Amino acid sequence: MVRALQICELRGELLGARAAVLDARVAIYSVNFGEASKHLEGARGLLRRADERLKSLGRDDEVRQVQTALASIDDAQRMAGKLDQSANSRAGEAAKMVADVLEAETKR
C-alpha cells in the first residue's frame, strides 16, 4: 500500500510540474515573464519532490531525466528574467522530459 501511495503521489507531482511548465510557456508567449517565472518556480518545487520520490523508488533513469528537466527549467527561468523569448523553447524541452517520465511510469 505504501508503494502504491508513493507512485500515486509521484504521478501527481509530475502532472503538476508539467502543467506548471506549460502554463509558463503560455505566459512567455503572452510576454508575461513575471508570471512565467512563478510557474517555473512552482514546477521546480514539484520536480524536486518527484526527484526524491524517484530516488527512494530506485528509478535511476527517471531521476536523470527529472534532473535534466530541472536544469532546463533553471535555464528557462534565467532567460525569462532577461525577457528572452527563447525561454519558451527551453521550457518546452522540460515539459517533454517530464512527459517522458510520466510515460515511463505509466508503462510500469
C-alpha positions as CSV (number, residue, x, y, z in Angstrom):
1,M,0.0,0.0,0.0
2,V,2.8,2.4,0.9
3,R,4.5,1.8,-2.5
4,A,1.2,2.4,-4.4
5,L,0.7,5.6,-2.5
6,Q,4.2,6.8,-3.4
7,I,3.6,6.1,-7.0
8,C,0.3,8.0,-7.0
9,E,1.9,10.9,-5.3
10,L,4.8,10.8,-7.8
11,R,2.3,10.9,-10.7
12,G,0.6,13.9,-9.1
13,E,3.8,15.7,-8.7
14,L,4.9,15.0,-12.3
15,L,1.5,16.0,-13.7
16,G,1.5,19.2,-11.6
17,A,5.1,20.1,-12.7
18,R,4.2,19.5,-16.4
19,A,1.1,21.7,-16.1
20,A,3.2,24.5,-14.4
21,V,5.8,24.4,-17.2
22,L,3.1,24.5,-19.8
23,D,1.5,27.5,-18.0
24,A,4.9,29.1,-18.0
25,R,5.1,28.6,-21.8
26,V,1.7,30.3,-22.3
27,A,2.9,33.2,-20.1
28,I,6.1,33.6,-22.1
29,Y,4.1,33.5,-25.3
30,S,1.9,36.3,-23.8
31,V,5.1,38.2,-22.9
32,N,4.3,37.9,-19.2
33,F,7.8,36.9,-17.9
34,G,7.0,37.5,-14.2
35,E,4.1,35.1,-14.4
36,A,6.2,32.6,-16.3
37,S,8.9,32.8,-13.6
38,K,6.3,32.0,-10.9
39,H,5.1,29.0,-12.8
40,L,8.6,27.7,-13.4
41,E,9.4,28.1,-9.7
42,G,6.3,26.0,-8.9
43,A,7.3,23.4,-11.4
44,R,10.8,23.3,-9.8
45,G,9.4,22.5,-6.4
46,L,7.2,19.7,-7.6
47,L,10.0,18.2,-9.6
48,R,12.4,18.3,-6.6
49,R,9.8,16.3,-4.7
50,A,9.4,13.9,-7.6
51,D,13.2,13.5,-7.8
52,E,13.4,12.5,-4.1
53,R,10.5,10.1,-4.6
54,L,12.1,8.5,-7.7
55,K,15.3,8.1,-5.8
56,S,13.5,6.3,-2.9
57,L,11.8,4.0,-5.5
58,G,15.2,3.2,-7.1
59,R,14.3,4.7,-10.5
60,D,17.7,5.9,-11.7
61,D,16.8,6.5,-15.3
62,E,13.9,8.7,-14.4
63,V,15.9,10.5,-11.8
64,R,18.4,11.6,-14.6
65,Q,15.5,12.8,-16.8
66,V,14.0,14.8,-13.9
67,Q,17.4,16.4,-13.1
68,T,17.8,17.3,-16.8
69,A,14.3,18.8,-16.8
70,L,15.2,20.8,-13.7
71,A,18.3,22.2,-15.4
72,S,16.1,23.2,-18.4
73,I,13.7,24.9,-16.0
74,D,16.6,26.8,-14.4
75,D,17.7,27.9,-17.9
76,A,14.2,28.9,-18.9
77,Q,13.8,31.0,-15.7
78,R,17.1,32.8,-16.2
79,M,16.1,33.6,-19.8
80,A,12.6,34.8,-18.7
81,G,14.4,37.0,-16.2
82,K,16.2,38.6,-19.2
83,L,12.9,38.9,-21.1
84,D,14.2,36.4,-23.6
85,Q,11.6,34.6,-25.7
86,S,14.0,31.6,-26.0
87,A,12.8,30.6,-22.6
88,N,9.7,29.2,-24.3
89,S,11.7,26.5,-26.1
90,R,13.8,25.7,-23.0
91,A,10.5,25.3,-21.0
92,G,9.2,23.1,-23.9
93,E,12.2,20.8,-23.5
94,A,11.5,20.5,-19.8
95,A,7.8,19.7,-20.4
96,K,8.8,17.0,-22.9
97,M,11.2,15.4,-20.4
98,V,8.6,15.4,-17.7
99,A,6.1,13.9,-20.2
100,D,8.6,11.1,-20.9
101,V,9.0,10.3,-17.2
102,L,5.2,10.2,-16.9
103,E,5.0,7.8,-19.9
104,A,7.7,5.6,-18.3
105,E,5.7,5.5,-15.1
106,T,2.5,4.6,-16.9
107,K,4.2,1.6,-18.5
108,R,5.4,0.2,-15.2
